[in-house]
Every structure is written in structure tokens, then in C-alpha cells.
């Protein structure tokens, strides 16, 4: 502030009521009037952080974005849309018919359907993460999409995905296209594919099926075929077994059981219509 020209420096104390009225008007104009209640809440949260910064600089005394807009609570949480397990053959047939050109994006969609992890982790796959000796993918703990806490670092928090014959065949096709550089799913500007690419592709195939919703299909299909939730959730990258009292003692990986699940899963997808 001291380095600013005198005429550029803000007045020390801004009028709280005026600012709050402007915040309300902005939220109503951009979000509330369009029934985008969640976005209104997110925007107010960002403004709250900005005003906290202003308070530290002694430009303001109190934060005008602390109080929520009364309509923010009208936001309804919706689960990610997905098809039912018995609709999978029809869905996979559509996927195969629409993805026969073997572009990186189309191959990424098929890999996503096979691997069970979140899109954020899938698109960031690095070729160096594949362990040939153990025949598995080992995704570092702090990779976006794994949703590990910041303190959860080290190999014990890495996510392991056993390879299968079907997944290996798919990866060989991708390697022929992108194996010369870092990312498995190479996007524009020598970085990885954008996360939204997969979601948009699936939505075009079937509006009922979102990318994240495929994890629900994965769960239903595996549990319908007698795999325990404990194994399913580890393949999904969930870490419930590391919480509470159990988390202090349970250091198991259950790799063989997870490999059996992944072998079932990728083989079943092919049998139900997925073309590699």
C-alpha cells in the first residue's frame, strides 16, 4: 500500500452496508436469478477470502461476505447420473461403434471404463508409473483425482491398479501413439488430456451416463458378482479402511483379490460389447 500513489490508495474503511448490498445484487444477477445456487455459494466464498485479505491490510474492519444469501440453501445435491448394470451391454456397444478411430481421446474413454479410478487421476497417467515387474500401475499418492490428504504421502498411499490382458492390449495401442513422451493420454500443448473430454464423450453416447457416475456402475457390477465392498472400494481408490481405529492397524494391500476383481471387470466389459 505504501508504494501506491496517494490517489490510488483505497480509503481506510469502506462502507460495509454498501458493499454487502453490492454483493447481494451481484449474486442475484449472475446466479440466483438463474437458479445457480451452488455457484452463488462458491462465488461468495471467494469474495469472503478477498475481503479477509482486505481486512489484513486494514482496508476494511469486517467481512461483508460472511452472511450467506438466503437462497443459497435452495441448492439440491444431485448424485452423478448413471445407467443400471443391465443396460451396460447396450451402452458399451454404442461406445464401440462411436470410438473406432483409435484417437487418444477415444482410447482414454475405454481405459477409464476399465480402470475404475476418477477422471482426474486417469488423464494424468504417466508411462513411468507402470511397473512391468509387478504388472501394475502405481499412481503417486498426491496425484489429482486420488483425493488423498496433503499429509498422506509415500508409497503406502499410492494407488495400485493391477493390469489385465484386456487393459494391456489397450495400453499397447495407446503406447504406439503416445509412448514417446510422458503422458499416456497426451492432449494439446504437450500436456495431458483435459478431464472434461471423457465426460463429454460419455454424455454424447448416453445423457444418463456421466463420467463420475461410471464408478457407481463399477460398484454395482462388482457387487452383483459377489466381490466384497472392501475390495471394490480399494479398487475405486477409497480409503475407508485407513480411517478410525482400523486405520491404525490395517496396512493390507489385498493385491491378489484386487487383481481378481480387475481381471473379472475388464473381461466382462469386453464380453458385454466393449471393443478394444
N, C-alpha and C positions, 0 to 999 in steps of 0.2 A: 504493500500500500504506500510506503514511504517513497518509493521510486516513481509513483504515478504523478503526472502533472496535477496541480492543485484542482483544476477544473474537472479532472477525470475521476477524482476520488469520490466514492459514494458518501452520502450523508451518514453520520454515525449510527443513527437509529431510524429505521424505516417504519412506517406505519403498519402495524400488524393487521388491523382490520381491513385496510385497503388491499394488502397482499392476499389475505385469505379469500376475499371476495373475488379477486382475480384468479386464484387457484380454482375456486368453485366454478367460476364461469368457464374457464378453460377445460376442466374435466367434463362439464356438462356439454360443451360444444363438440369436443373431439370424441368423447367416449360414451357418456351416459345417454345422450340423445340417440346413439346408435346401438344401445343395449350392450355395449362392450364393457361390462362392469369389471371384469378381471383386468383389462388393460388400464382402466381408470385407477385401480388399486396399485398396479405396478408403477404407473406414472407418478402417483402421489408419493410412493415410496422413494422414487428417485429424487423428487423435489425435496423430500424430507432430508435426504443426505446433503443436498446442495445447501439448504438452509442451515443445517448443522455446521457446515463449513463457514457460512457467513457469520454465525454466532461466535465461532472461534476467532474470527477476525474482528469481532466486536462491531460488526455492521448491523447486527440485529440482537435483540435481547431474548426473544422467544421464537419458537418454530411454528409458523402458520400452517404447516402441512401435517402436524401431529394428529389433528382430528380428522377422521375419515368422512368421506361423503356419505350421506345416509343411504344412497342407492348402491353402494359397493357390495352390500350383503345380498343383493339380488343375483349375484353370480352363482350359477349352479355348476358344481363339479360333474363332469361327464367322463365316463370311462372311455378308453380308446376303442373305437369301433372295430369289430372283427366278425368273421364268419364262424359258423359252427363246424365242428370236426367232420360231420357228414357231408359238408359242402366242399371239402378240400379237393377231391378229385376234379370237380368241375373248375375250380379256381386254378389249380395247377395246370390244367390243360390250356386255359386261357393264357397263363403266364408263358408257357412253352411256345404257343403259337405267335405270341407278340414279341418274343425275345430270341428269334432265330438268327439274328445278325452277329451275335457274339461280340458286341461292343462292351467296353469296360463297365458301363452303367448296367447293362442287362445281366452281365455275369455277376456283378455286385449284388443285384437283387436275388439271384439264385443262391449266392453264398449267404446272404442274410437269412433266407428261408431255412437254410441248412444249419447255421451255426448257433442260433438261439440267443446271441448277445444283442445289446442295444445298438442302434444305428450309429451312435457316436463313436463307439469302440470299433465297430465293423469297418467304417470308412477310413479309419486311421491305421488299419493293419499295416505293419512293416514287414517286408520279406525276411528281415533278420530275426523276427520273433518266432519263426518256425524252427523247432528242434527236430532235426532229422533222426537223431539217435533215439529219441523218445517218441517220435512220430506224433507230435502235438504242437499246437500253437500256445505260446506263453505270452500273454498280454501284460505289460508292466502295470503295477498297481495304480498309478496315478493317471492312466490314460483316460481321457474324457469319455464318458459313457459307462465306465465301471462304477462310478459314484462311490468310490472309497473316500473316507475321511482323509484330511490332509496328513494326519499323523500315521495313517495306515500305509507305510512304505515298506519296501523289502519284498523278497521273494515269496514269503508266506501269504502276501496279499495279492500276488499276481493271479490272473485268471487263466486257467488251463482249459484248452479245448482239444480233446483227442481227435486226431484225424481219422478218416474212414475212407474206404475205397472210392465212394462217390465224391466225397469232398476233395480227395487227392486228384481225381480226374478233372474236377472243375478247376482246381488251383493250377494244374498243369496247363490248361488252356489260357488262364489268366497270365501265367508266368511267361508264356510266349509273346504276350503283348506288353507287359509292364515289368518283366523280371529284370530289366537292365537298370532299374533305379530303386529308390527307397520304398515308395508306397505300392501296396498291392493294387489298390484301386485309384489309379492316377487320374486326377482331374485336370482342370485348366491351370495354367501358370505353374506347372511342375509341383503342385500340391495335391492333397488327396481329394477325392470326390466329395461334393457337398452332401451333407446329411439329408437334406430335403429331397434329393434326387430319388432316393429309394421310396420315400413316402408318396411322392407324386406319381411314380410309376405304378405302385400298387393301387392307388386311388383311381387311376385311369382304367385299370383292369376291372376293379370292383369297388364301387364307392363305399361299400360296407367294411372294407379291409384297410386299416391304417397300418403303417409300419410297426409302431409300438404294439398295436393290437395283435400282431402275429405272435407275440410272446404268450398271449392267452391261448391261442390255437396250439402252440407248442406244449403248453402246460396241460391242456385238455387231452391232446393226443397221447401224451406220455402217460398220464394218469389213467386214461381209458385202457391203456395196455399194461397196467399193473406196475409201473415204475413208481417208487415211493416219492413223496413230496420232498423228502430230504435230498434225494439225488437230483430231482428236477430243479429245485431251487439253486443248487450248486452249479448246474449247467447254465442256468439263467444269469448267474453272477450275483445272486442274492447272498447275504452273509448273516442270516438269522442265527446260524449255528455258532457264530462268533460273538453273540450278544449274551448279556446276563451271566449267570453262574456257569452255564455250559461253555461260554466263550473262553473262560479261563483254562478249561481242560481239553476242549475238543480241538485238536490240531490235525485231525484226519483229513485226507485229501479225497479218499474214495475214488481213486482214478480208474480202477478196473470197472467199477459199477458205472461211472460216468462214460467210459468208453463203450460199454454195452448199450447204454441209452443212446449215445450218438450214432452208433452203428445201426441200431433199430431205426432211429429217426431219419437219417439220410437215405437208407434203403427203402423205407416206407414212402418217402416223398417221391422217389423215382418210380416205385410201383404204382403210385396214385396219379402219375402223369407228368412229373417234372422231367423235362429233357435237359440233360447236361450238355 
